[in-house]
């Protein structure tokens, strides 16, 4: 989420911190709430006073969404937790053993995690991240090879990293990076992201030509895009 201007609006005895992003083409004002905070997107004509009044008007709604993200971020990984994998949420069984490191396995429709007795939450999350990264490489590399050939493009590099907002990116030099948390999405949505990023090799922005390129290989791309937005609200 871009951060252009930081502001604070009063909310009872508290305050709401928010960022402002202005774009000429926007006709209305929109509020987005995610893990990083509150973003208000608007045009260049809306005054700061109008923005603050809008934030105050929506304060209750914003507060509920911020609390929801906080609860998810604060949730510990324990037996009974749920982890997403290939579009579905699965039960977690955490077993503390006399072992040296954390191991994560997905067997019989559940996650089994073996961990040292005094393991930290950070170590558990790092192990889960490693699981997602390894699975992402095995699943996405063949998709990149398949669609690169069909789309007649050649990425300079394909890498994997953890990102808060982006599922993937394509640099000016055609280096593609995928968020390995893509493994939380269904297979069809993962394939859509691969096609999306490969299309950026020819078109670096989200122009009409870019979307025409995506549509050429995935006519139902709009429904995929909407489904991804729905998943983003869960993580």
C-alpha contacts under 8 A as a table, 3 or more apart, distances in Angstrom:
res1	aa1	res2	aa2	distance
1	X	36	X	7.35
1	X	39	X	7.57
1	X	165	X	6.94
2	X	21	X	7.28
3	X	6	X	7.26
3	X	19	X	5.71
3	X	20	X	6.88
3	X	21	X	7.03
3	X	39	X	7.67
4	X	19	X	6.28
4	X	20	X	5.65
4	X	21	X	5.52
5	X	19	X	5.14
5	X	20	X	5.06
5	X	21	X	7.09
6	X	17	X	7.11
6	X	18	X	5.79
6	X	19	X	4.45
6	X	20	X	6.61
7	X	17	X	5.72
7	X	18	X	5.31
7	X	19	X	6.03
7	X	20	X	7.70
8	X	15	X	6.26
8	X	16	X	5.47
8	X	17	X	4.36
8	X	18	X	6.09
9	X	15	X	5.44
9	X	16	X	5.14
9	X	17	X	6.49
9	X	18	X	7.83
9	X	52	X	5.91
9	X	55	X	6.96
9	X	56	X	6.81
10	X	13	X	7.41
10	X	14	X	6.16
10	X	15	X	4.38
10	X	16	X	6.31
10	X	56	X	7.04
11	X	14	X	5.03
11	X	15	X	4.92
11	X	16	X	6.45
11	X	56	X	6.52
11	X	59	X	6.64
12	X	15	X	7.43
16	X	59	X	7.80
17	X	37	X	7.61
17	X	38	X	6.90
18	X	37	X	6.82
18	X	38	X	4.71
18	X	39	X	5.57
18	X	40	X	7.00
19	X	38	X	6.26
19	X	39	X	4.75
19	X	40	X	6.12
20	X	39	X	5.84
20	X	40	X	4.97
20	X	41	X	5.98
20	X	42	X	7.56
21	X	39	X	7.24
21	X	40	X	6.29
21	X	41	X	4.85
21	X	42	X	6.39
22	X	41	X	5.92
22	X	42	X	4.99
22	X	43	X	4.97
22	X	44	X	5.70
23	X	26	X	5.81
23	X	41	X	7.60
23	X	42	X	6.30
23	X	43	X	4.94
23	X	44	X	6.37
24	X	43	X	5.19
24	X	44	X	5.91
25	X	43	X	6.88
26	X	29	X	7.43
26	X	42	X	6.00
26	X	43	X	5.17
27	X	42	X	7.49
27	X	43	X	6.55
28	X	42	X	6.19
28	X	43	X	7.12
29	X	40	X	7.02
29	X	41	X	5.70
29	X	42	X	4.45
29	X	43	X	7.21
30	X	40	X	5.68
30	X	41	X	5.12
30	X	42	X	6.44
31	X	38	X	7.10
31	X	39	X	5.81
31	X	40	X	4.54
31	X	41	X	6.31
32	X	38	X	5.84
32	X	39	X	5.13
32	X	40	X	6.34
32	X	41	X	7.87
33	X	36	X	7.72
33	X	37	X	5.72
33	X	38	X	4.68
33	X	39	X	6.45
33	X	62	X	6.99
33	X	65	X	6.65
33	X	66	X	6.83
34	X	37	X	5.46
34	X	38	X	6.74
34	X	65	X	7.89
34	X	66	X	7.31
34	X	69	X	6.95
35	X	66	X	7.83
35	X	69	X	5.96
35	X	70	X	7.82
35	X	164	X	7.96
37	X	66	X	7.24
38	X	62	X	7.85
40	X	51	X	7.95
42	X	46	X	6.96
43	X	46	X	6.05
44	X	47	X	7.94
46	X	50	X	6.40
46	X	51	X	7.03
47	X	50	X	5.19
47	X	51	X	6.39
48	X	51	X	5.05
48	X	52	X	6.27
49	X	52	X	5.21
49	X	53	X	6.26
50	X	53	X	5.10
50	X	54	X	6.14
51	X	54	X	5.02
51	X	55	X	6.22
52	X	55	X	5.07
52	X	56	X	6.23
53	X	56	X	5.14
53	X	57	X	6.14
54	X	57	X	5.04
54	X	58	X	6.28
55	X	58	X	5.15
55	X	59	X	5.80
56	X	59	X	4.85
57	X	60	X	7.80
58	X	61	X	5.45
58	X	62	X	6.16
59	X	62	X	5.05
59	X	63	X	5.96
60	X	63	X	5.10
60	X	64	X	6.38
61	X	64	X	5.36
61	X	65	X	6.49
62	X	65	X	5.27
62	X	66	X	6.13
63	X	66	X	5.17
63	X	67	X	6.10
64	X	67	X	5.18
64	X	68	X	6.25
65	X	68	X	5.01
65	X	69	X	6.44
66	X	69	X	5.25
66	X	70	X	6.24
67	X	70	X	4.99
67	X	71	X	6.12
68	X	71	X	5.18
68	X	72	X	6.37
69	X	72	X	5.15
69	X	73	X	6.10
70	X	73	X	5.06
70	X	74	X	6.00
71	X	74	X	5.18
71	X	75	X	6.11
72	X	75	X	5.27
72	X	235	X	7.81
76	X	81	X	7.92
76	X	121	X	6.82
77	X	81	X	5.90
77	X	121	X	6.85
77	X	124	X	7.35
77	X	125	X	7.83
78	X	81	X	5.52
78	X	92	X	7.12
78	X	93	X	7.23
78	X	94	X	5.89
79	X	91	X	7.89
79	X	92	X	5.39
79	X	93	X	4.51
79	X	94	X	4.88
79	X	95	X	7.93
80	X	91	X	5.95
80	X	92	X	5.43
80	X	93	X	6.46
81	X	91	X	6.10
81	X	92	X	5.26
81	X	93	X	7.84
82	X	89	X	5.91
82	X	90	X	5.22
82	X	91	X	4.85
82	X	92	X	5.65
83	X	89	X	5.42
83	X	90	X	5.35
83	X	91	X	6.75
83	X	92	X	6.89
83	X	111	X	7.68
84	X	87	X	6.45
84	X	88	X	5.37
84	X	89	X	4.26
84	X	90	X	6.11
84	X	183	X	7.95
84	X	184	X	4.85
84	X	185	X	7.61
85	X	88	X	5.53
85	X	89	X	6.38
85	X	90	X	7.23
85	X	183	X	5.73
85	X	184	X	4.24
85	X	185	X	6.58
85	X	186	X	7.70
86	X	183	X	5.49
86	X	184	X	4.99
86	X	185	X	4.76
86	X	186	X	4.26
86	X	187	X	6.08
87	X	183	X	7.90
87	X	184	X	5.62
87	X	185	X	4.27
87	X	186	X	3.93
87	X	187	X	7.47
88	X	184	X	7.43
88	X	185	X	7.68
88	X	186	X	7.55
90	X	109	X	6.64
90	X	110	X	5.42
90	X	111	X	6.82
91	X	109	X	7.82
91	X	110	X	5.12
91	X	111	X	6.16
92	X	110	X	6.05
92	X	111	X	4.71
92	X	112	X	6.05
92	X	113	X	7.43
93	X	110	X	7.49
93	X	111	X	6.10
93	X	112	X	4.89
93	X	113	X	6.15
94	X	112	X	6.11
94	X	113	X	4.80
94	X	114	X	6.20
94	X	115	X	7.35
95	X	112	X	7.56
95	X	113	X	6.05
95	X	114	X	4.97
95	X	115	X	6.20
96	X	114	X	6.02
96	X	115	X	4.96
96	X	116	X	5.51
96	X	117	X	5.05
97	X	114	X	6.56
97	X	115	X	5.85
97	X	116	X	5.29
97	X	117	X	5.83
98	X	115	X	7.83
98	X	116	X	5.61
98	X	117	X	6.45
99	X	102	X	7.70
99	X	114	X	7.86
99	X	115	X	6.51
99	X	116	X	5.13
99	X	117	X	7.95
100	X	115	X	7.76
100	X	116	X	6.09
101	X	115	X	6.15
101	X	116	X	6.24
102	X	113	X	6.98
102	X	114	X	5.62
102	X	115	X	4.41
102	X	116	X	6.71
102	X	123	X	7.34
102	X	124	X	6.70
102	X	127	X	6.20
103	X	113	X	5.67
103	X	114	X	5.26
103	X	115	X	6.60
103	X	127	X	6.61
104	X	111	X	6.95
104	X	112	X	5.96
104	X	113	X	4.61
104	X	114	X	6.66
104	X	127	X	6.64
104	X	128	X	6.52
104	X	131	X	6.53
105	X	111	X	5.73
105	X	112	X	5.27
105	X	113	X	6.40
105	X	131	X	7.89
106	X	109	X	6.68
106	X	110	X	5.65
106	X	111	X	4.55
106	X	112	X	6.25
107	X	110	X	5.71
107	X	111	X	6.52
107	X	112	X	7.29
115	X	119	X	6.37
115	X	124	X	7.76
116	X	119	X	5.27
119	X	123	X	6.56
119	X	124	X	7.19
120	X	123	X	5.26
120	X	124	X	6.45
121	X	124	X	5.02
121	X	125	X	6.18
122	X	125	X	5.16
122	X	126	X	6.12
123	X	126	X	5.08
123	X	127	X	6.23
124	X	127	X	5.18
124	X	128	X	6.36
125	X	128	X	5.03
125	X	129	X	6.12
126	X	129	X	4.98
126	X	130	X	6.19
127	X	130	X	5.02
127	X	131	X	6.29
128	X	131	X	4.99
128	X	132	X	6.33
129	X	132	X	5.11
129	X	133	X	6.14
129	X	162	X	7.99
129	X	180	X	7.87
129	X	181	X	7.72
130	X	133	X	5.06
130	X	134	X	6.14
131	X	134	X	5.37
131	X	135	X	6.25
132	X	135	X	5.21
132	X	136	X	5.93
132	X	180	X	5.81
132	X	181	X	6.13
132	X	183	X	6.07
133	X	136	X	5.00
133	X	137	X	6.26
133	X	160	X	6.94
133	X	161	X	7.64
133	X	180	X	4.95
133	X	181	X	7.41
134	X	137	X	5.38
134	X	138	X	6.51
135	X	138	X	5.21
135	X	139	X	6.16
135	X	183	X	7.14
136	X	139	X	5.18
136	X	140	X	5.60
136	X	141	X	7.87
136	X	160	X	7.93
136	X	180	X	5.50
136	X	181	X	7.83
136	X	182	X	7.16
136	X	183	X	5.98
137	X	140	X	5.42
137	X	141	X	5.57
137	X	160	X	7.53
137	X	180	X	7.94
138	X	141	X	6.04
138	X	142	X	7.28
139	X	142	X	6.29
139	X	143	X	6.94
140	X	143	X	4.98
140	X	144	X	6.13
140	X	190	X	7.77
140	X	191	X	7.92
140	X	194	X	7.62
141	X	144	X	5.18
141	X	145	X	6.33
142	X	145	X	5.04
142	X	146	X	6.09
143	X	146	X	5.01
143	X	147	X	6.03
143	X	191	X	6.90
143	X	194	X	7.09
144	X	147	X	5.33
144	X	148	X	5.71
144	X	194	X	6.41
144	X	198	X	7.97
145	X	148	X	5.30
145	X	149	X	6.40
146	X	149	X	5.55
146	X	150	X	6.50
147	X	150	X	4.89
147	X	151	X	5.78
147	X	152	X	7.98
147	X	194	X	7.76
147	X	195	X	6.75
147	X	198	X	7.82
148	X	151	X	5.23
148	X	152	X	5.60
148	X	153	X	5.09
148	X	154	X	6.05
148	X	155	X	7.70
148	X	198	X	6.97
149	X	152	X	4.99
149	X	153	X	6.71
151	X	198	X	7.91
151	X	199	X	7.95
151	X	217	X	7.79
153	X	198	X	7.11
153	X	201	X	6.97
153	X	202	X	7.89
154	X	201	X	7.90
155	X	158	X	6.95
155	X	174	X	5.30
155	X	175	X	6.00
155	X	176	X	6.64
155	X	198	X	7.35
155	X	201	X	7.17
156	X	173	X	7.04
156	X	174	X	5.32
156	X	175	X	5.09
156	X	176	X	7.53
157	X	174	X	7.11
157	X	175	X	4.61
157	X	176	X	5.90
158	X	175	X	6.19
158	X	176	X	4.88
158	X	177	X	5.71
158	X	178	X	7.63
159	X	175	X	7.99
159	X	176	X	6.40
159	X	177	X	4.71
159	X	178	X	6.25
160	X	177	X	5.46
160	X	178	X	4.86
160	X	179	X	5.78
160	X	180	X	5.78
161	X	177	X	7.01
161	X	178	X	6.37
161	X	179	X	5.14
161	X	180	X	5.89
162	X	179	X	5.08
162	X	180	X	5.95
162	X	181	X	6.73
163	X	166	X	5.94
163	X	167	X	7.25
163	X	179	X	5.69
166	X	169	X	7.12
166	X	179	X	6.86
167	X	178	X	6.01
167	X	179	X	4.93
167	X	180	X	7.99
167	X	181	X	7.68
167	X	182	X	6.43
167	X	193	X	7.14
168	X	176	X	7.24
168	X	177	X	5.49
168	X	178	X	4.28
168	X	179	X	5.64
168	X	193	X	6.99
168	X	197	X	6.57
169	X	176	X	5.65
169	X	177	X	5.28
169	X	178	X	6.62
169	X	197	X	6.22
170	X	173	X	7.93
170	X	174	X	5.65
170	X	175	X	5.54
170	X	176	X	4.44
170	X	177	X	6.51
170	X	197	X	6.00
170	X	198	X	7.70
170	X	200	X	6.25
170	X	201	X	7.01
170	X	204	X	7.74
171	X	174	X	5.09
171	X	175	X	5.17
171	X	176	X	6.49
172	X	175	X	7.44
172	X	204	X	7.20
174	X	200	X	7.99
174	X	201	X	5.66
176	X	197	X	7.02
176	X	198	X	7.87
178	X	182	X	7.61
179	X	182	X	5.83
180	X	183	X	6.23
181	X	184	X	5.67
181	X	185	X	7.90
182	X	185	X	5.48
182	X	190	X	6.26
183	X	186	X	7.44
183	X	190	X	7.47
185	X	189	X	6.19
185	X	190	X	6.36
185	X	228	X	7.72
185	X	231	X	7.41
186	X	189	X	5.38
186	X	190	X	6.35
187	X	190	X	5.07
187	X	191	X	6.26
188	X	191	X	5.14
188	X	192	X	6.30
188	X	224	X	7.90
189	X	192	X	4.91
189	X	193	X	6.38
189	X	224	X	6.07
189	X	227	X	7.86
189	X	228	X	6.94
190	X	193	X	5.23
190	X	194	X	6.44
191	X	194	X	5.07
191	X	195	X	6.34
192	X	195	X	5.17
192	X	196	X	6.03
192	X	218	X	7.56
192	X	221	X	7.08
192	X	224	X	6.88
193	X	196	X	4.88
193	X	197	X	6.16
194	X	197	X	5.38
194	X	198	X	6.18
195	X	198	X	5.16
195	X	199	X	6.07
195	X	214	X	6.69
195	X	217	X	7.71
195	X	218	X	7.93
196	X	199	X	5.25
196	X	200	X	6.74
196	X	214	X	6.21
197	X	200	X	5.17
197	X	201	X	7.27
198	X	201	X	5.50
198	X	202	X	7.88
199	X	202	X	5.80
199	X	203	X	6.36
199	X	210	X	6.61
199	X	213	X	6.36
199	X	214	X	6.25
200	X	203	X	4.61
200	X	204	X	4.85
200	X	205	X	7.00
200	X	210	X	7.07
201	X	204	X	6.49
202	X	210	X	7.71
203	X	206	X	7.43
203	X	207	X	7.50
203	X	209	X	7.15
203	X	210	X	5.34
204	X	210	X	7.82
205	X	210	X	6.99
206	X	209	X	7.89
206	X	210	X	5.60
206	X	211	X	6.70
207	X	210	X	5.09
207	X	211	X	6.52
208	X	211	X	5.27
208	X	212	X	6.06
209	X	212	X	4.99
209	X	213	X	6.18
210	X	213	X	5.10
210	X	214	X	6.42
211	X	214	X	4.98
211	X	215	X	5.99
212	X	215	X	4.99
212	X	216	X	6.08
213	X	216	X	5.14
213	X	217	X	6.98
214	X	217	X	5.61
214	X	218	X	5.88
214	X	219	X	7.53
214	X	221	X	7.18
215	X	218	X	4.77
215	X	219	X	4.41
215	X	220	X	7.10
215	X	221	X	6.31
216	X	219	X	6.17
218	X	221	X	5.48
220	X	223	X	5.83
220	X	224	X	6.84
221	X	224	X	5.03
221	X	225	X	6.19
222	X	225	X	5.07
222	X	226	X	6.36
223	X	226	X	5.15
223	X	227	X	6.24
224	X	227	X	5.13
224	X	228	X	6.28
225	X	228	X	5.25
225	X	229	X	6.47
226	X	229	X	5.15
226	X	230	X	6.42
227	X	230	X	5.02
227	X	231	X	6.41
228	X	231	X	5.07
228	X	232	X	6.24
229	X	232	X	5.09
229	X	233	X	6.85
230	X	233	X	5.64
230	X	234	X	7.33
231	X	234	X	5.35
231	X	235	X	7.00
232	X	235	X	5.61
